[in-house]
């Protein structure tokens, strides 16, 4: 049934009702999850009129994330020379190259390394969430972006004067990954290349000046193994991915908590629920909505054959609201237990910064719980981005 419906839809008009999932067609004001629900029910593997294949069901997305017949590397990009800096990023590596890169980059996140990062997070949180912040505030402008930016820059040794450039590049890369993905791996001037050039120079300076900042303890071995350019490009990736997801995690969490005062009160009474609130936000409003894969050979998903090299779009945001896995999936519930969400991926490519993002989210939330008795939503505006789920604006009434 699903196969027949999906095939019928695939040859329909490009202005299909599910057009909203397409990069460049999405509007933040749209109910993207209503589209996801319909797709999951009617065609959990949907071959769109524009050629991409979308996967919405939890089990299908989860299995695809660990399917070795699905590549993380866009076809043709591995042989193109010269290529974009993005092609060297960790998320587009496989096999031994991926393993070596991951080992070097994840050193600060394992064992007792996270304890060394906590003071940096604490300082940034205190810097932006203090007694002066109260009343009616756009928290996106005030701190949900600034706190993660400040943290990642300090952890990477980026001077404060350069932080505005990091913000500008990150915003441009966020847009490019959504609406310009087809051209992102070509050798051309793009924000990922510009940001990478900056970090190549930054890495070169760190290697001669020392000591290494907290997140770059593995930099010397990384540079020895891959060379200065590839190392710098991956630190640029760490700078982008290491804060962009957290920005949206914090904003999305406050969006839902500001609409449910009873859950805010529950957390003030029981702080152990703060970690639950982070996990529930990651499930309900997954900051990364899409993960891409390309079949290395024809594969069958839900009875449908997907041809080699076809772009497979795994809709993580839809999978994390699958009612077969999560009861009352559209409800924000900080007491929820059970199935693990897929917000940070799964398998060998699971996000290396997951623990950092979760720590930042919990520490920001605890600071707010200390500071404000009630948090009430006044206004909000979602980003026009189909790949990242986050807010352009969130105006709250903060009452101590």
C-alpha positions in Angstrom: 0.0 0.0 0.0 2.7 2.5 1.0 4.7 1.6 -2.1 1.8 2.2 -4.4 0.9 5.5 -2.8 4.4 6.8 -2.8 4.9 5.9 -6.4 1.7 7.7 -7.3 2.8 10.8 -5.4 6.2 10.8 -6.9 4.9 11.5 -10.4 2.5 14.2 -9.2 3.0 18.0 -9.3 5.9 19.6 -7.5 3.4 21.7 -5.6 2.4 18.7 -3.5 0.9 19.3 0.0 4.1 17.9 1.4 6.2 20.5 -0.4 6.9 22.0 3.0 9.6 19.5 3.7 11.6 20.6 0.8 14.6 22.9 1.4 13.7 26.4 0.4 10.0 25.8 0.5 9.6 25.6 4.3 8.1 28.5 6.3 8.6 28.6 10.0 5.0 29.4 10.6 3.9 26.2 8.9 2.9 23.1 10.9 5.8 21.0 9.8 4.8 18.2 12.2 1.3 17.9 10.6 3.1 17.2 7.3 5.3 14.7 9.0 2.4 12.9 10.6 0.6 12.6 7.2 3.8 11.3 5.5 4.4 8.8 8.3 0.9 7.4 8.0 0.5 7.4 4.2 4.0 7.0 2.8 6.8 6.5 5.4 9.2 6.2 2.5 8.2 8.9 0.1 9.9 9.5 -3.3 9.2 13.2 -3.9 8.5 14.8 -7.3 11.9 16.6 -7.1 13.7 13.3 -6.7 14.7 13.1 -3.0 13.4 10.3 -0.9 12.1 11.1 2.6 11.9 8.7 5.5 9.7 9.5 8.5 9.0 6.4 10.6 11.2 5.8 13.7 12.3 2.3 13.0 13.2 3.1 9.4 15.2 6.2 10.3 16.9 4.4 13.2 17.9 1.5 11.1 19.1 3.7 8.2 21.4 5.6 10.6 23.4 2.4 11.1 23.0 0.8 7.7 26.4 0.4 6.1 24.9 0.3 2.6 24.1 4.0 3.1 26.9 6.4 2.7 27.5 9.6 4.6 29.4 11.0 1.5 27.7 12.8 -1.4 28.4 10.8 -4.6 31.1 12.3 -6.7 32.4 14.6 -3.9 35.1 12.1 -2.8 37.0 12.4 -6.2 36.3 16.0 -7.0 39.4 18.2 -6.9 39.6 20.8 -5.7 36.7 20.5 -3.3 34.9 22.6 -0.7 36.3 22.6 2.9 33.0 21.0 4.0 34.0 17.8 2.2 36.7 17.3 4.9 34.3 17.7 7.8 33.9 14.8 10.2 30.3 14.1 9.3 31.2 13.5 5.6 34.0 11.0 6.4 33.8 7.2 6.6 35.9 4.2 7.6 39.4 4.7 9.0 39.5 8.4 8.2 36.3 8.9 10.2 37.6 6.8 13.1 40.9 8.7 13.3 39.3 12.0 13.1 36.6 11.2 15.7 39.2 9.8 18.1 41.2 13.1 18.0 38.2 15.3 18.3 36.3 13.5 21.0 39.2 13.4 23.6 37.8 16.3 25.7 34.3 14.7 25.8 35.3 11.4 27.3 36.3 10.1 30.8 36.7 13.1 33.1 37.1 15.6 30.4 33.6 17.1 30.7 34.4 18.2 34.3 37.0 20.6 32.9 34.4 22.2 30.6 31.9 22.9 33.3 33.6 26.1 34.7 33.6 27.6 31.2 29.9 26.9 30.8 29.2 28.3 34.2 31.0 31.6 33.6 29.2 32.1 30.3 25.8 31.4 31.8 26.4 33.8 34.7 27.6 36.5 32.3 24.2 36.5 30.4 21.7 35.4 33.0 21.9 37.8 35.9 19.9 40.2 38.1 19.7 42.7 35.2 17.7 40.3 33.1 14.0 40.5 33.9 10.6 41.6 32.7 9.8 41.2 29.0 12.8 39.9 27.1 13.5 38.4 23.7 15.6 35.5 25.1 17.0 34.6 21.6 18.5 38.1 21.3 19.5 38.2 25.0 21.1 34.8 25.6 20.0 31.6 23.9 22.4 32.3 21.0 25.0 34.3 22.9 25.7 31.7 25.7 26.5 28.8 23.4 28.6 31.1 21.1 30.6 32.4 24.1 31.2 28.8 25.3 32.4 27.3 22.1 34.7 30.3 21.4 36.3 30.0 24.8 36.6 26.3 24.5 38.3 26.7 21.1 40.5 29.7 22.1 38.7 32.1 19.7 39.3 35.8 20.8 36.1 37.6 21.8 36.7 40.2 19.1 36.2 37.4 16.5 32.9 36.1 17.8 30.7 38.3 15.5 32.4 36.6 12.5 31.6 33.2 14.0 28.0 34.2 14.3 27.8 35.5 10.7 29.5 32.4 9.2 27.3 30.1 11.3 24.1 31.7 10.1 25.3 31.6 6.5 26.3 27.9 6.8 22.9 27.1 8.4 21.2 28.5 5.4 23.5 26.9 2.9 23.0 23.4 4.4 19.3 23.9 3.9 18.8 25.7 0.6 22.2 25.4 -1.1 23.2 21.8 -0.2 23.6 20.7 -3.8 26.5 23.2 -4.3 28.0 23.0 -0.8 30.7 20.5 -1.8 31.8 22.4 -4.9 35.1 24.3 -4.9 33.7 27.8 -4.6 33.7 30.6 -2.2 31.1 29.8 0.5 30.8 30.5 4.2 32.2 27.1 5.2 35.3 27.8 3.2 35.7 31.2 4.8 35.2 29.9 8.3 37.6 27.0 7.6 40.3 29.4 6.3 40.0 31.3 9.6 40.4 28.2 11.7 43.3 26.9 9.6 45.1 30.1 10.6 43.9 29.8 14.1 45.1 26.2 14.4 48.5 27.2 13.0 48.8 29.9 15.7 47.8 27.5 18.5 50.3 24.9 17.5 53.1 27.3 17.8 51.9 29.4 20.7 50.2 26.9 23.0 48.8 25.9 25.4 45.8 24.2 23.9 42.3 25.4 24.8 40.0 22.9 26.5 38.4 21.4 23.3 41.6 21.1 21.4 43.8 18.8 23.5 43.9 16.4 20.6 44.9 19.0 18.0 48.6 18.2 17.8 47.9 14.5 16.9 45.1 15.6 14.6 47.4 18.0 12.7 50.1 15.3 12.5 47.7 12.7 11.1 45.7 14.8 8.7 47.8 17.9 8.0 47.2 21.5 9.0 44.4 22.3 6.5 42.2 19.3 7.2 42.7 19.8 11.0 41.7 23.5 10.7 38.6 22.6 8.6 37.4 20.2 11.2 37.9 22.7 14.0 35.7 25.0 11.9 33.1 22.1 11.9 33.5 21.8 15.7 32.9 25.5 16.1 29.7 25.4 13.9 28.2 22.2 15.1 29.4 22.6 18.7 27.1 25.6 19.3 24.5 25.7 16.6 22.5 22.7 17.9 22.7 24.0 21.5 21.4 27.4 20.5 18.2 25.9 19.2 18.0 23.3 22.0 17.8 26.1 24.6 15.4 28.2 22.7 13.1 25.3 21.8 13.1 24.2 25.5 12.1 27.6 26.7 9.4 27.8 24.0 7.6 24.8 25.5 8.3 25.5 29.2 7.0 29.0 28.9 3.7 27.5 27.7 3.4 25.1 30.5 3.7 26.8 33.9 3.0 23.6 35.8 6.1 21.9 34.4 8.2 25.0 35.3 6.9 24.7 38.9 7.6 21.0 39.0 11.2 21.6 38.0 11.7 24.3 40.6 10.5 21.7 43.2 12.6 18.9 41.7 15.8 19.9 39.9 16.4 16.4 38.7 13.7 17.0 36.1 15.9 19.6 34.3 17.8 16.8 32.5 14.4 15.3 31.5 13.4 18.7 30.1 16.5 18.7 27.9 15.9 15.2 26.6 12.2 15.9 26.0 13.0 19.0 24.0 15.5 17.1 21.9 12.8 14.6 21.1 9.9 17.0 20.5 11.8 19.8 18.7 14.9 18.1 17.4 17.3 20.9 16.5 18.6 18.8 13.6 15.6 17.9 11.6 17.3 16.1 8.7 20.2 13.7 8.2 21.2 12.8 4.7 22.4 9.4 3.3 23.2 8.1 -0.2 22.8 4.3 -1.1 26.0 2.7 -2.2 23.9 0.1 -4.0 20.1 -0.3 -4.5 18.4 -0.8 -1.1 14.9 -1.7 -0.1 13.1 0.4 2.5 9.6 -0.4 3.6 9.1 -2.5 0.4 10.5 0.2 -1.9 13.7 -0.1 -3.9 15.8 3.1 -3.7 18.4 3.4 -6.4 22.1 3.9 -5.9 23.2 7.5 -5.1 19.7 8.7 -4.6 19.5 11.4 -1.8 17.8 9.8 1.2 16.5 12.4 3.7 16.1 10.9 7.2 13.5 13.1 8.9 14.7 12.9 12.5 12.1 15.3 13.7 9.3 13.1 12.3 10.9 9.9 13.7 11.1 11.5 17.2 7.3 12.0 17.1 6.4 8.6 15.9 3.3 7.5 18.0 4.4 3.9 17.8 7.4 4.7 19.9 6.3 7.7 21.9 2.8 7.9 23.5 1.1 11.2 23.0 4.1 12.3 20.9 3.1 15.9 20.4 2.9 16.6 24.1 5.8 18.1 25.9 6.2 16.0 29.0 9.3 16.3 31.3 8.3 13.1 33.1 8.5 11.1 29.9 10.6 7.9 30.0 11.2 5.1 27.5 12.6 5.1 23.9 15.8 7.0 23.2 15.3 9.9 20.8 17.4 10.2 17.6 18.2 13.9 17.9 21.9 13.3 17.8 21.9 10.5 15.4 22.9 6.9 16.1 25.8 4.5 15.6 29.4 5.4 14.6 28.4 8.9 13.5 26.5 9.9 16.7 27.2 13.5 17.6 30.5 13.8 19.5 29.3 16.9 21.3 26.1 15.4 22.7 27.3 15.5 26.3 28.4 19.2 25.9 25.0 20.2 24.5 23.1 18.4 27.2 25.3 19.9 29.9 24.8 23.5 28.5 21.0 23.0 28.2 20.7 21.8 31.8 23.0 24.5 33.2 21.1 27.3 31.5 17.8 25.8 32.7 19.0 25.5 36.3 20.3 29.1 36.2 16.9 30.3 35.0 15.1 28.2 37.6 17.2 29.9 40.3 16.5 33.3 38.9 12.8 33.3 37.9 9.7 31.8 39.5 7.6 32.1 36.4 8.3 32.2 32.7 5.4 33.2 30.4 5.5 33.4 26.6 4.5 36.6 24.9 5.5 36.1 21.3 7.6 33.8 19.1 8.8 33.3 15.5 10.3 30.2 14.1 13.1 30.2 11.5 12.4 29.5 7.9 14.7 26.5 7.7 13.7 22.9 7.0 16.9 21.4 8.2 17.3 23.1 11.6 14.5 23.7 14.0 14.9 26.9 16.0 13.5 30.3 16.8 14.4 33.7 15.4 12.6 35.3 18.3 11.1 34.2 21.6 9.7 37.0 23.8 9.1 35.9 27.4 7.9 37.6 30.6 10.5 36.7 33.2 9.3 37.1 36.8 11.5 36.6 39.8 
